[in-house]
Amino acid sequence: MKTITIEGHLRTENGKKAARQLRSQEMVPGVIYGGSEEVNFYASA
């Protein structure tokens, strides 16, 4: 089984507008579900 590492940063703004802005800056928005709360982050493409 292969393992990959994604270096990301926490997002302070959520929603469609914030995600579009990140994509225009060549960043990839993401969400990690599980545990007690979800974690919103972005990473470089």
C-alpha positions in Angstrom: 0.0 0.0 0.0 1.4 3.4 -1.0 1.3 6.4 1.3 1.2 10.0 0.2 1.7 13.2 2.2 -0.3 16.3 1.6 0.9 19.5 3.2 -2.0 21.8 3.8 -3.1 24.9 5.6 -6.2 25.5 7.6 -8.9 27.6 5.9 -10.4 30.5 7.8 -13.2 31.2 5.2 -15.6 28.5 3.9 -18.2 28.4 1.2 -18.4 28.5 -2.6 -16.9 32.0 -3.0 -13.8 31.2 -0.9 -13.3 27.9 -2.7 -13.4 29.6 -6.1 -10.9 32.2 -4.9 -8.5 29.4 -3.8 -8.9 27.6 -7.1 -8.1 30.7 -9.0 -4.8 30.9 -7.0 -4.0 27.3 -8.1 -4.9 25.9 -4.6 -7.1 22.9 -3.9 -9.7 23.2 -1.1 -10.5 20.1 0.9 -12.4 18.8 4.0 -11.5 16.0 6.3 -14.5 14.4 7.9 -14.4 12.3 11.1 -13.8 12.7 14.7 -15.7 15.4 16.6 -15.6 18.0 13.9 -14.6 18.6 10.3 -11.3 20.2 9.2 -11.3 22.6 6.3 -8.0 23.0 4.6 -6.3 23.9 1.3 -3.2 22.6 -0.4 -1.1 23.7 -3.4 -2.0 22.0 -6.7 
